[in-house]
Amino acid sequence: MTTFVIPGSLQSNHALLGAIQHRLRQFVTLIVDRHRTAGEVLTWRRMHAIEDEAFESLEATGAFDDNYLAMLHSSCVRVPELSNDMIVNVLDRSVLPLAFRLIVDAYKISH
């Protein structure tokens, strides 16, 4: 099991996580718009692909420490049953990892 040690005050960590969430939302929105424009429905496999692309875009900016990004990326909790082509249908989005919540929200408001 990986343990993340992140230096800094709680307040500065909170601000940094907020900045990451803001940038992640921007990338997710762009990616989801592309998929929605192509008429693609949100499946679990697509959800993982969108999340991966969004985090790759975040990493490419070089603006954030990889440890922070790793904490927020769901790849560490992938469940094979949730990587299939079934359409995503969640009753309580609060149980989803951050990126998944952003993706579900973006799919609901896109187009």
CORGIQUI-V203700 format. One record per residue. PSI is psi in whole degrees, 0 to 359 (* if undefined). OMEGA is omega in radians with two decimals (* if undefined). NEAR is the number of other ideal C-beta (glycine too) atoms within 12 Angstrom. Layout:
psi=<PSI PSI>
omega=<OMEGA OMEGA>
near=<NEAR NEAR>
//
This chain:
psi=<136 135 130 124 115 116 162 168 160 321 316 324 320 317 319 317 324 320 319 314 319 311 321 317 319 313 316 316 315 316 315 318 320 317 319 320 326 358 19 135 162 109 167 320 317 322 313 319 319 316 313 315 319 317 326 320 319 314 322 336 334 11 344 145 136 330 319 315 320 324 328 344 132 357 336 350 26 132 121 324 341 29 31 189 20 144 137 127 101 137 326 95 345 343 354 152 158 307 321 319 317 320 313 315 315 322 326 326 348 131 *>
omega=<-3.13 3.07 -3.14 3.05 -3.08 -3.13 3.06 -3.14 3.10 -3.13 3.13 3.08 3.12 3.12 3.13 3.10 3.07 3.11 3.10 3.14 3.14 3.14 3.11 3.12 3.13 3.13 3.14 -3.12 3.12 -3.10 3.14 3.12 3.13 -3.13 3.14 3.11 3.10 3.11 -3.09 3.08 -3.12 3.04 3.11 3.11 3.12 3.12 3.12 -3.13 3.11 3.12 3.14 -3.14 3.14 3.13 3.05 3.10 3.09 3.14 -3.10 3.12 -3.10 -3.05 -3.01 3.10 -3.13 3.13 3.10 -3.12 3.14 3.13 -3.04 -3.09 -3.05 -3.07 3.14 -3.13 -3.10 3.10 -3.08 -3.12 -3.14 3.08 -3.08 -3.10 3.06 3.11 -3.14 3.10 -3.11 3.11 -3.09 -3.08 -3.12 3.13 -3.11 2.99 -3.06 -3.08 3.13 3.09 3.13 3.13 3.12 3.13 -3.12 3.11 -3.13 -3.06 -3.12 3.13 *>
near=<4 11 8 17 11 21 12 15 10 11 10 15 21 15 15 25 24 18 22 35 27 19 30 41 26 21 33 40 27 22 34 37 20 22 27 23 12 13 10 23 19 31 21 28 23 30 41 29 25 37 41 26 25 40 36 19 26 34 24 15 19 11 19 29 24 20 21 31 36 21 27 36 30 30 22 16 20 19 16 10 10 24 21 16 17 16 16 31 16 22 9 10 21 12 14 24 29 32 40 38 26 36 42 31 24 32 31 17 15 25 15>
//
